[in-house]
Amino acid sequence: MLSQVIPYWEIRADGRAQIGMEGGVTAFMSTITSKIDAKGRVSVPSVFRSAIAAQNGDVASPHGIFVYPSFTENAIEGGGQSLMNDIGAMVDRLDLFTEERDALATSLFADSHHLTFDVDGRVSLPETLLAHANIDKSLCFVGLGGKFQIWDPDRFAAFRANARSMALEKRTMLRSLSAQAGPPGSSGQ
């Protein structure tokens, strides 16, 4: 965990962005390439483990990650307890007996796994998730703020290039979003 106070942006329940100033990094940042070892384990980057510990707070099991297959990309998505709480709250806002709720809950929870870190910060990713993301031996952890993704490095390179191009095209949207949030320290109104 970083010992200095670092500002970070978070999205509130009402959809507005606000700046946080807690004692450590809770956002997943950076792109880190790694390899799967001979026993099928991968070392979760230390900066990601620090974010997990900060997100999990006082939860009984702060030493693990939740992972599930992305239903929008050939990647694995993951995060800490706060991500699972956010997903649960999102699903809970839907009517209990609708097909949409069941489809979303199935997509997000039925194939989710809680993976506990070993003493060296490694986890074993399930074969079904590795197959979904087309990962063989090499992978990369990609920080996305409140969650992260795990990709095959070559596939991520192509996705990143497309994402940068799209971000450039949609850059005016950032101005409208920042106007809604207001400057750091404001109430956003």
Rosetta constraint file for C-alpha pairs under 8 A:
AtomPair CA 1 CA 24 HARMONIC 6.21 0.50
AtomPair CA 1 CA 25 HARMONIC 7.36 0.50
AtomPair CA 1 CA 47 HARMONIC 7.75 0.50
AtomPair CA 1 CA 50 HARMONIC 5.00 0.50
AtomPair CA 1 CA 51 HARMONIC 7.67 0.50
AtomPair CA 1 CA 54 HARMONIC 7.86 0.50
AtomPair CA 2 CA 23 HARMONIC 7.54 0.50
AtomPair CA 2 CA 24 HARMONIC 5.32 0.50
AtomPair CA 2 CA 25 HARMONIC 6.84 0.50
AtomPair CA 2 CA 50 HARMONIC 7.85 0.50
AtomPair CA 3 CA 23 HARMONIC 6.69 0.50
AtomPair CA 3 CA 24 HARMONIC 6.54 0.50
AtomPair CA 4 CA 23 HARMONIC 6.28 0.50
AtomPair CA 4 CA 24 HARMONIC 6.64 0.50
AtomPair CA 5 CA 21 HARMONIC 6.26 0.50
AtomPair CA 5 CA 22 HARMONIC 6.10 0.50
AtomPair CA 5 CA 23 HARMONIC 4.58 0.50
AtomPair CA 5 CA 24 HARMONIC 5.77 0.50
AtomPair CA 6 CA 21 HARMONIC 5.99 0.50
AtomPair CA 6 CA 22 HARMONIC 6.98 0.50
AtomPair CA 6 CA 23 HARMONIC 6.76 0.50
AtomPair CA 6 CA 24 HARMONIC 6.03 0.50
AtomPair CA 6 CA 25 HARMONIC 6.44 0.50
AtomPair CA 7 CA 19 HARMONIC 6.45 0.50
AtomPair CA 7 CA 20 HARMONIC 5.53 0.50
AtomPair CA 7 CA 21 HARMONIC 4.69 0.50
AtomPair CA 7 CA 22 HARMONIC 7.32 0.50
AtomPair CA 7 CA 25 HARMONIC 7.99 0.50
AtomPair CA 8 CA 19 HARMONIC 5.51 0.50
AtomPair CA 8 CA 20 HARMONIC 5.18 0.50
AtomPair CA 8 CA 21 HARMONIC 6.64 0.50
AtomPair CA 8 CA 25 HARMONIC 7.36 0.50
AtomPair CA 8 CA 26 HARMONIC 7.80 0.50
AtomPair CA 8 CA 27 HARMONIC 7.13 0.50
AtomPair CA 9 CA 17 HARMONIC 6.47 0.50
AtomPair CA 9 CA 18 HARMONIC 5.62 0.50
AtomPair CA 9 CA 19 HARMONIC 4.45 0.50
AtomPair CA 9 CA 20 HARMONIC 5.95 0.50
AtomPair CA 10 CA 17 HARMONIC 5.61 0.50
AtomPair CA 10 CA 18 HARMONIC 5.51 0.50
AtomPair CA 10 CA 19 HARMONIC 6.15 0.50
AtomPair CA 10 CA 20 HARMONIC 6.70 0.50
AtomPair CA 10 CA 145 HARMONIC 7.98 0.50
AtomPair CA 10 CA 146 HARMONIC 7.63 0.50
AtomPair CA 11 CA 15 HARMONIC 5.80 0.50
AtomPair CA 11 CA 16 HARMONIC 5.61 0.50
AtomPair CA 11 CA 17 HARMONIC 4.43 0.50
AtomPair CA 11 CA 18 HARMONIC 6.28 0.50
AtomPair CA 12 CA 16 HARMONIC 5.44 0.50
AtomPair CA 12 CA 17 HARMONIC 6.05 0.50
AtomPair CA 12 CA 18 HARMONIC 6.89 0.50
AtomPair CA 16 CA 180 HARMONIC 7.07 0.50
AtomPair CA 16 CA 181 HARMONIC 5.64 0.50
AtomPair CA 16 CA 188 HARMONIC 7.54 0.50
AtomPair CA 17 CA 181 HARMONIC 5.19 0.50
AtomPair CA 18 CA 181 HARMONIC 6.63 0.50
AtomPair CA 18 CA 184 HARMONIC 7.05 0.50
AtomPair CA 18 CA 185 HARMONIC 7.71 0.50
AtomPair CA 18 CA 188 HARMONIC 7.84 0.50
AtomPair CA 19 CA 184 HARMONIC 5.99 0.50
AtomPair CA 19 CA 185 HARMONIC 6.88 0.50
AtomPair CA 24 CA 51 HARMONIC 7.86 0.50
AtomPair CA 24 CA 54 HARMONIC 6.95 0.50
AtomPair CA 25 CA 50 HARMONIC 7.19 0.50
AtomPair CA 25 CA 51 HARMONIC 5.66 0.50
AtomPair CA 25 CA 54 HARMONIC 7.07 0.50
AtomPair CA 26 CA 50 HARMONIC 7.48 0.50
AtomPair CA 26 CA 51 HARMONIC 4.31 0.50
AtomPair CA 26 CA 52 HARMONIC 7.03 0.50
AtomPair CA 26 CA 54 HARMONIC 5.48 0.50
AtomPair CA 26 CA 55 HARMONIC 5.74 0.50
AtomPair CA 26 CA 146 HARMONIC 7.58 0.50
AtomPair CA 27 CA 51 HARMONIC 5.96 0.50
AtomPair CA 27 CA 143 HARMONIC 7.68 0.50
AtomPair CA 27 CA 144 HARMONIC 7.63 0.50
AtomPair CA 27 CA 145 HARMONIC 4.54 0.50
AtomPair CA 27 CA 146 HARMONIC 5.39 0.50
AtomPair CA 27 CA 147 HARMONIC 7.52 0.50
AtomPair CA 28 CA 47 HARMONIC 7.68 0.50
AtomPair CA 28 CA 48 HARMONIC 6.00 0.50
AtomPair CA 28 CA 51 HARMONIC 6.32 0.50
AtomPair CA 28 CA 142 HARMONIC 7.78 0.50
AtomPair CA 28 CA 143 HARMONIC 4.31 0.50
AtomPair CA 28 CA 144 HARMONIC 5.74 0.50
AtomPair CA 28 CA 145 HARMONIC 4.72 0.50
AtomPair CA 28 CA 146 HARMONIC 6.21 0.50
AtomPair CA 28 CA 147 HARMONIC 6.23 0.50
AtomPair CA 28 CA 148 HARMONIC 6.19 0.50
AtomPair CA 29 CA 48 HARMONIC 7.82 0.50
AtomPair CA 29 CA 142 HARMONIC 7.18 0.50
AtomPair CA 29 CA 143 HARMONIC 4.15 0.50
AtomPair CA 29 CA 144 HARMONIC 6.35 0.50
AtomPair CA 29 CA 145 HARMONIC 6.23 0.50
AtomPair CA 30 CA 141 HARMONIC 7.93 0.50
AtomPair CA 30 CA 142 HARMONIC 6.14 0.50
AtomPair CA 30 CA 143 HARMONIC 5.27 0.50
AtomPair CA 31 CA 140 HARMONIC 6.54 0.50
AtomPair CA 31 CA 141 HARMONIC 5.54 0.50
AtomPair CA 31 CA 142 HARMONIC 4.50 0.50
AtomPair CA 31 CA 143 HARMONIC 6.20 0.50
AtomPair CA 32 CA 45 HARMONIC 7.22 0.50
AtomPair CA 32 CA 140 HARMONIC 5.33 0.50
AtomPair CA 32 CA 141 HARMONIC 5.16 0.50
AtomPair CA 32 CA 142 HARMONIC 6.67 0.50
AtomPair CA 33 CA 138 HARMONIC 7.32 0.50
AtomPair CA 33 CA 139 HARMONIC 5.74 0.50
AtomPair CA 33 CA 140 HARMONIC 4.05 0.50
AtomPair CA 33 CA 141 HARMONIC 6.32 0.50
AtomPair CA 33 CA 153 HARMONIC 7.25 0.50
AtomPair CA 34 CA 42 HARMONIC 7.16 0.50
AtomPair CA 34 CA 43 HARMONIC 7.32 0.50
AtomPair CA 34 CA 138 HARMONIC 5.93 0.50
AtomPair CA 34 CA 139 HARMONIC 5.46 0.50
AtomPair CA 34 CA 140 HARMONIC 5.83 0.50
AtomPair CA 34 CA 141 HARMONIC 7.77 0.50
AtomPair CA 35 CA 42 HARMONIC 6.31 0.50
AtomPair CA 35 CA 137 HARMONIC 5.63 0.50
AtomPair CA 35 CA 138 HARMONIC 4.39 0.50
AtomPair CA 35 CA 139 HARMONIC 5.99 0.50
AtomPair CA 36 CA 40 HARMONIC 5.59 0.50
AtomPair CA 36 CA 41 HARMONIC 5.40 0.50
AtomPair CA 36 CA 42 HARMONIC 4.83 0.50
AtomPair CA 36 CA 43 HARMONIC 7.98 0.50
AtomPair CA 36 CA 136 HARMONIC 7.95 0.50
AtomPair CA 36 CA 137 HARMONIC 5.16 0.50
AtomPair CA 36 CA 138 HARMONIC 6.20 0.50
AtomPair CA 36 CA 139 HARMONIC 7.62 0.50
AtomPair CA 37 CA 41 HARMONIC 5.34 0.50
AtomPair CA 37 CA 42 HARMONIC 6.35 0.50
AtomPair CA 37 CA 137 HARMONIC 7.74 0.50
AtomPair CA 40 CA 124 HARMONIC 5.84 0.50
AtomPair CA 40 CA 125 HARMONIC 7.40 0.50
AtomPair CA 41 CA 122 HARMONIC 6.02 0.50
AtomPair CA 41 CA 123 HARMONIC 5.39 0.50
AtomPair CA 41 CA 124 HARMONIC 4.43 0.50
AtomPair CA 41 CA 125 HARMONIC 6.94 0.50
AtomPair CA 42 CA 122 HARMONIC 5.23 0.50
AtomPair CA 42 CA 123 HARMONIC 5.63 0.50
AtomPair CA 42 CA 124 HARMONIC 6.36 0.50
AtomPair CA 42 CA 125 HARMONIC 7.60 0.50
AtomPair CA 43 CA 120 HARMONIC 7.40 0.50
AtomPair CA 43 CA 121 HARMONIC 5.66 0.50
AtomPair CA 43 CA 122 HARMONIC 4.08 0.50
AtomPair CA 43 CA 123 HARMONIC 6.53 0.50
AtomPair CA 44 CA 48 HARMONIC 6.67 0.50
AtomPair CA 44 CA 49 HARMONIC 6.61 0.50
AtomPair CA 44 CA 121 HARMONIC 5.90 0.50
AtomPair CA 44 CA 122 HARMONIC 5.70 0.50
AtomPair CA 44 CA 123 HARMONIC 7.12 0.50
AtomPair CA 45 CA 49 HARMONIC 6.36 0.50
AtomPair CA 45 CA 121 HARMONIC 7.89 0.50
AtomPair CA 45 CA 141 HARMONIC 7.81 0.50
AtomPair CA 46 CA 50 HARMONIC 6.13 0.50
AtomPair CA 46 CA 121 HARMONIC 7.64 0.50
AtomPair CA 47 CA 51 HARMONIC 6.32 0.50
AtomPair CA 48 CA 52 HARMONIC 6.17 0.50
AtomPair CA 49 CA 53 HARMONIC 6.20 0.50
AtomPair CA 49 CA 63 HARMONIC 7.81 0.50
AtomPair CA 49 CA 121 HARMONIC 7.60 0.50
AtomPair CA 50 CA 54 HARMONIC 6.26 0.50
AtomPair CA 51 CA 55 HARMONIC 6.03 0.50
AtomPair CA 52 CA 56 HARMONIC 5.90 0.50
AtomPair CA 52 CA 62 HARMONIC 6.98 0.50
AtomPair CA 52 CA 63 HARMONIC 7.60 0.50
AtomPair CA 52 CA 64 HARMONIC 7.52 0.50
AtomPair CA 52 CA 65 HARMONIC 7.16 0.50
AtomPair CA 52 CA 79 HARMONIC 6.81 0.50
AtomPair CA 52 CA 80 HARMONIC 5.16 0.50
AtomPair CA 52 CA 81 HARMONIC 7.92 0.50
AtomPair CA 53 CA 57 HARMONIC 6.17 0.50
AtomPair CA 53 CA 62 HARMONIC 5.40 0.50
AtomPair CA 53 CA 63 HARMONIC 6.78 0.50
AtomPair CA 53 CA 80 HARMONIC 7.86 0.50
AtomPair CA 55 CA 80 HARMONIC 5.97 0.50
AtomPair CA 55 CA 81 HARMONIC 6.59 0.50
AtomPair CA 55 CA 82 HARMONIC 5.78 0.50
AtomPair CA 56 CA 61 HARMONIC 7.76 0.50
AtomPair CA 56 CA 62 HARMONIC 5.24 0.50
AtomPair CA 56 CA 80 HARMONIC 5.87 0.50
AtomPair CA 56 CA 81 HARMONIC 5.16 0.50
AtomPair CA 56 CA 82 HARMONIC 6.34 0.50
AtomPair CA 57 CA 62 HARMONIC 6.91 0.50
AtomPair CA 58 CA 62 HARMONIC 7.37 0.50
AtomPair CA 59 CA 81 HARMONIC 7.68 0.50
AtomPair CA 62 CA 80 HARMONIC 7.98 0.50
AtomPair CA 63 CA 116 HARMONIC 5.94 0.50
AtomPair CA 63 CA 117 HARMONIC 5.75 0.50
AtomPair CA 64 CA 80 HARMONIC 7.45 0.50
AtomPair CA 64 CA 114 HARMONIC 6.72 0.50
AtomPair CA 64 CA 115 HARMONIC 5.32 0.50
AtomPair CA 64 CA 116 HARMONIC 4.05 0.50
AtomPair CA 64 CA 117 HARMONIC 5.24 0.50
AtomPair CA 65 CA 78 HARMONIC 6.64 0.50
AtomPair CA 65 CA 79 HARMONIC 5.69 0.50
AtomPair CA 65 CA 80 HARMONIC 5.41 0.50
AtomPair CA 65 CA 81 HARMONIC 7.83 0.50
AtomPair CA 65 CA 114 HARMONIC 5.69 0.50
AtomPair CA 65 CA 115 HARMONIC 5.32 0.50
AtomPair CA 65 CA 116 HARMONIC 6.56 0.50
AtomPair CA 65 CA 117 HARMONIC 7.87 0.50
AtomPair CA 66 CA 78 HARMONIC 5.29 0.50
AtomPair CA 66 CA 79 HARMONIC 5.50 0.50
AtomPair CA 66 CA 80 HARMONIC 6.00 0.50
AtomPair CA 66 CA 81 HARMONIC 7.45 0.50
AtomPair CA 66 CA 84 HARMONIC 7.50 0.50
AtomPair CA 66 CA 112 HARMONIC 6.76 0.50
AtomPair CA 66 CA 113 HARMONIC 5.58 0.50
AtomPair CA 66 CA 114 HARMONIC 4.47 0.50
AtomPair CA 66 CA 115 HARMONIC 6.27 0.50
AtomPair CA 67 CA 76 HARMONIC 6.62 0.50
AtomPair CA 67 CA 77 HARMONIC 5.52 0.50
AtomPair CA 67 CA 78 HARMONIC 4.15 0.50
AtomPair CA 67 CA 79 HARMONIC 6.78 0.50
AtomPair CA 67 CA 112 HARMONIC 5.52 0.50
AtomPair CA 67 CA 113 HARMONIC 5.34 0.50
AtomPair CA 67 CA 114 HARMONIC 6.53 0.50
AtomPair CA 67 CA 115 HARMONIC 7.59 0.50
AtomPair CA 68 CA 76 HARMONIC 5.78 0.50
AtomPair CA 68 CA 77 HARMONIC 5.46 0.50
AtomPair CA 68 CA 78 HARMONIC 6.36 0.50
AtomPair CA 68 CA 108 HARMONIC 6.80 0.50
AtomPair CA 68 CA 109 HARMONIC 7.63 0.50
AtomPair CA 68 CA 111 HARMONIC 5.79 0.50
AtomPair CA 68 CA 112 HARMONIC 4.31 0.50
AtomPair CA 68 CA 113 HARMONIC 6.37 0.50
AtomPair CA 68 CA 129 HARMONIC 7.10 0.50
AtomPair CA 69 CA 74 HARMONIC 7.73 0.50
AtomPair CA 69 CA 75 HARMONIC 6.36 0.50
AtomPair CA 69 CA 76 HARMONIC 4.64 0.50
AtomPair CA 69 CA 77 HARMONIC 6.00 0.50
AtomPair CA 69 CA 108 HARMONIC 7.94 0.50
AtomPair CA 69 CA 111 HARMONIC 6.97 0.50
AtomPair CA 69 CA 112 HARMONIC 7.43 0.50
AtomPair CA 69 CA 129 HARMONIC 5.96 0.50
AtomPair CA 69 CA 132 HARMONIC 6.70 0.50
AtomPair CA 69 CA 133 HARMONIC 7.69 0.50
AtomPair CA 70 CA 74 HARMONIC 6.59 0.50
AtomPair CA 70 CA 75 HARMONIC 5.56 0.50
AtomPair CA 70 CA 76 HARMONIC 5.36 0.50
AtomPair CA 70 CA 77 HARMONIC 5.52 0.50
AtomPair CA 71 CA 107 HARMONIC 7.06 0.50
AtomPair CA 74 CA 132 HARMONIC 5.97 0.50
AtomPair CA 74 CA 133 HARMONIC 4.48 0.50
AtomPair CA 74 CA 134 HARMONIC 7.08 0.50
AtomPair CA 74 CA 151 HARMONIC 7.50 0.50
AtomPair CA 75 CA 132 HARMONIC 6.79 0.50
AtomPair CA 75 CA 133 HARMONIC 4.36 0.50
AtomPair CA 75 CA 134 HARMONIC 7.90 0.50
AtomPair CA 75 CA 149 HARMONIC 6.32 0.50
AtomPair CA 75 CA 150 HARMONIC 5.68 0.50
AtomPair CA 75 CA 151 HARMONIC 5.08 0.50
AtomPair CA 75 CA 152 HARMONIC 7.67 0.50
AtomPair CA 76 CA 129 HARMONIC 6.46 0.50
AtomPair CA 76 CA 130 HARMONIC 7.78 0.50
AtomPair CA 76 CA 132 HARMONIC 7.63 0.50
AtomPair CA 76 CA 133 HARMONIC 6.22 0.50
AtomPair CA 76 CA 149 HARMONIC 5.34 0.50
AtomPair CA 76 CA 150 HARMONIC 4.95 0.50
AtomPair CA 76 CA 151 HARMONIC 6.73 0.50
AtomPair CA 77 CA 147 HARMONIC 7.10 0.50
AtomPair CA 77 CA 148 HARMONIC 5.75 0.50
AtomPair CA 77 CA 149 HARMONIC 4.34 0.50
AtomPair CA 77 CA 150 HARMONIC 6.38 0.50
AtomPair CA 78 CA 83 HARMONIC 7.97 0.50
AtomPair CA 78 CA 147 HARMONIC 5.76 0.50
AtomPair CA 78 CA 148 HARMONIC 5.34 0.50
AtomPair CA 78 CA 149 HARMONIC 6.11 0.50
AtomPair CA 78 CA 150 HARMONIC 8.00 0.50
AtomPair CA 79 CA 83 HARMONIC 5.69 0.50
AtomPair CA 79 CA 84 HARMONIC 7.53 0.50
AtomPair CA 79 CA 146 HARMONIC 7.20 0.50
AtomPair CA 79 CA 147 HARMONIC 4.83 0.50
AtomPair CA 79 CA 148 HARMONIC 6.13 0.50
AtomPair CA 80 CA 84 HARMONIC 6.73 0.50
AtomPair CA 80 CA 147 HARMONIC 7.76 0.50
AtomPair CA 81 CA 85 HARMONIC 6.09 0.50
AtomPair CA 82 CA 86 HARMONIC 6.12 0.50
AtomPair CA 83 CA 87 HARMONIC 6.18 0.50
AtomPair CA 83 CA 146 HARMONIC 6.81 0.50
AtomPair CA 83 CA 147 HARMONIC 6.76 0.50
AtomPair CA 84 CA 88 HARMONIC 5.98 0.50
AtomPair CA 85 CA 89 HARMONIC 6.10 0.50
AtomPair CA 86 CA 90 HARMONIC 6.15 0.50
AtomPair CA 87 CA 91 HARMONIC 6.23 0.50
AtomPair CA 87 CA 108 HARMONIC 7.92 0.50
AtomPair CA 88 CA 92 HARMONIC 6.00 0.50
AtomPair CA 89 CA 93 HARMONIC 6.35 0.50
AtomPair CA 90 CA 94 HARMONIC 7.33 0.50
AtomPair CA 91 CA 101 HARMONIC 6.34 0.50
AtomPair CA 91 CA 104 HARMONIC 7.07 0.50
AtomPair CA 91 CA 105 HARMONIC 6.46 0.50
AtomPair CA 92 CA 96 HARMONIC 7.41 0.50
AtomPair CA 94 CA 98 HARMONIC 7.71 0.50
AtomPair CA 94 CA 100 HARMONIC 7.94 0.50
AtomPair CA 94 CA 101 HARMONIC 5.77 0.50
AtomPair CA 95 CA 101 HARMONIC 6.72 0.50
AtomPair CA 96 CA 101 HARMONIC 6.66 0.50
AtomPair CA 97 CA 101 HARMONIC 7.21 0.50
AtomPair CA 97 CA 102 HARMONIC 7.59 0.50
AtomPair CA 98 CA 102 HARMONIC 6.49 0.50
AtomPair CA 99 CA 103 HARMONIC 5.99 0.50
AtomPair CA 100 CA 104 HARMONIC 6.10 0.50
AtomPair CA 101 CA 105 HARMONIC 5.94 0.50
AtomPair CA 102 CA 106 HARMONIC 5.88 0.50
AtomPair CA 103 CA 107 HARMONIC 6.07 0.50
AtomPair CA 104 CA 108 HARMONIC 6.12 0.50
AtomPair CA 105 CA 109 HARMONIC 5.59 0.50
AtomPair CA 105 CA 110 HARMONIC 7.29 0.50
AtomPair CA 106 CA 110 HARMONIC 4.95 0.50
AtomPair CA 106 CA 111 HARMONIC 7.55 0.50
AtomPair CA 107 CA 111 HARMONIC 6.99 0.50
AtomPair CA 108 CA 112 HARMONIC 6.55 0.50
AtomPair CA 115 CA 123 HARMONIC 6.20 0.50
AtomPair CA 115 CA 124 HARMONIC 7.31 0.50
AtomPair CA 115 CA 125 HARMONIC 7.77 0.50
AtomPair CA 116 CA 123 HARMONIC 6.40 0.50
AtomPair CA 117 CA 121 HARMONIC 4.87 0.50
AtomPair CA 117 CA 122 HARMONIC 5.21 0.50
AtomPair CA 117 CA 123 HARMONIC 5.34 0.50
AtomPair CA 118 CA 122 HARMONIC 5.35 0.50
AtomPair CA 118 CA 123 HARMONIC 6.60 0.50
AtomPair CA 125 CA 129 HARMONIC 6.82 0.50
AtomPair CA 125 CA 130 HARMONIC 6.83 0.50
AtomPair CA 126 CA 130 HARMONIC 6.50 0.50
AtomPair CA 127 CA 131 HARMONIC 6.04 0.50
AtomPair CA 128 CA 132 HARMONIC 6.18 0.50
AtomPair CA 129 CA 133 HARMONIC 6.33 0.50
AtomPair CA 130 CA 134 HARMONIC 5.95 0.50
AtomPair CA 130 CA 135 HARMONIC 5.06 0.50
AtomPair CA 130 CA 136 HARMONIC 7.15 0.50
AtomPair CA 131 CA 135 HARMONIC 6.29 0.50
AtomPair CA 133 CA 150 HARMONIC 7.82 0.50
AtomPair CA 133 CA 151 HARMONIC 6.25 0.50
AtomPair CA 133 CA 152 HARMONIC 6.70 0.50
AtomPair CA 134 CA 152 HARMONIC 6.46 0.50
AtomPair CA 135 CA 139 HARMONIC 6.45 0.50
AtomPair CA 135 CA 151 HARMONIC 6.98 0.50
AtomPair CA 135 CA 152 HARMONIC 5.09 0.50
AtomPair CA 136 CA 152 HARMONIC 7.75 0.50
AtomPair CA 138 CA 152 HARMONIC 6.53 0.50
AtomPair CA 138 CA 153 HARMONIC 6.93 0.50
AtomPair CA 139 CA 150 HARMONIC 6.59 0.50
AtomPair CA 139 CA 151 HARMONIC 5.52 0.50
AtomPair CA 139 CA 152 HARMONIC 4.74 0.50
AtomPair CA 139 CA 153 HARMONIC 5.47 0.50
AtomPair CA 140 CA 150 HARMONIC 5.53 0.50
AtomPair CA 140 CA 151 HARMONIC 5.31 0.50
AtomPair CA 140 CA 152 HARMONIC 6.34 0.50
AtomPair CA 140 CA 153 HARMONIC 5.64 0.50
AtomPair CA 140 CA 156 HARMONIC 7.97 0.50
AtomPair CA 141 CA 148 HARMONIC 6.83 0.50
AtomPair CA 141 CA 149 HARMONIC 5.87 0.50
AtomPair CA 141 CA 150 HARMONIC 4.68 0.50
AtomPair CA 141 CA 151 HARMONIC 6.70 0.50
AtomPair CA 142 CA 148 HARMONIC 5.46 0.50
AtomPair CA 142 CA 149 HARMONIC 5.11 0.50
AtomPair CA 142 CA 150 HARMONIC 6.14 0.50
AtomPair CA 142 CA 151 HARMONIC 7.56 0.50
AtomPair CA 143 CA 147 HARMONIC 6.65 0.50
AtomPair CA 143 CA 148 HARMONIC 4.58 0.50
AtomPair CA 143 CA 149 HARMONIC 6.68 0.50
AtomPair CA 144 CA 148 HARMONIC 5.08 0.50
AtomPair CA 144 CA 149 HARMONIC 7.34 0.50
AtomPair CA 151 CA 155 HARMONIC 6.90 0.50
AtomPair CA 151 CA 156 HARMONIC 5.81 0.50
AtomPair CA 152 CA 156 HARMONIC 6.10 0.50
AtomPair CA 153 CA 157 HARMONIC 6.18 0.50
AtomPair CA 154 CA 158 HARMONIC 6.66 0.50
AtomPair CA 155 CA 159 HARMONIC 6.25 0.50
AtomPair CA 156 CA 160 HARMONIC 5.82 0.50
AtomPair CA 157 CA 161 HARMONIC 6.28 0.50
AtomPair CA 158 CA 162 HARMONIC 6.41 0.50
AtomPair CA 159 CA 163 HARMONIC 6.03 0.50
AtomPair CA 160 CA 164 HARMONIC 6.07 0.50
AtomPair CA 161 CA 165 HARMONIC 6.32 0.50
AtomPair CA 162 CA 166 HARMONIC 6.16 0.50
AtomPair CA 163 CA 167 HARMONIC 6.00 0.50
AtomPair CA 164 CA 168 HARMONIC 6.14 0.50
AtomPair CA 165 CA 169 HARMONIC 6.35 0.50
AtomPair CA 166 CA 170 HARMONIC 6.13 0.50
AtomPair CA 167 CA 171 HARMONIC 5.70 0.50
AtomPair CA 170 CA 174 HARMONIC 7.52 0.50
AtomPair CA 171 CA 175 HARMONIC 7.27 0.50
AtomPair CA 172 CA 176 HARMONIC 6.88 0.50
AtomPair CA 173 CA 177 HARMONIC 6.27 0.50
AtomPair CA 174 CA 178 HARMONIC 6.05 0.50
AtomPair CA 175 CA 179 HARMONIC 6.21 0.50
AtomPair CA 176 CA 180 HARMONIC 6.42 0.50
AtomPair CA 177 CA 181 HARMONIC 6.41 0.50
AtomPair CA 178 CA 182 HARMONIC 5.96 0.50
AtomPair CA 178 CA 183 HARMONIC 7.50 0.50
AtomPair CA 179 CA 183 HARMONIC 7.78 0.50
AtomPair CA 179 CA 188 HARMONIC 7.74 0.50
AtomPair CA 180 CA 188 HARMONIC 5.98 0.50
AtomPair CA 180 CA 189 HARMONIC 7.03 0.50
AtomPair CA 181 CA 187 HARMONIC 7.61 0.50
AtomPair CA 181 CA 188 HARMONIC 4.37 0.50
AtomPair CA 181 CA 189 HARMONIC 7.36 0.50
AtomPair CA 182 CA 186 HARMONIC 5.90 0.50
AtomPair CA 182 CA 187 HARMONIC 6.87 0.50
AtomPair CA 182 CA 188 HARMONIC 4.11 0.50
AtomPair CA 182 CA 189 HARMONIC 6.64 0.50
AtomPair CA 183 CA 188 HARMONIC 7.07 0.50
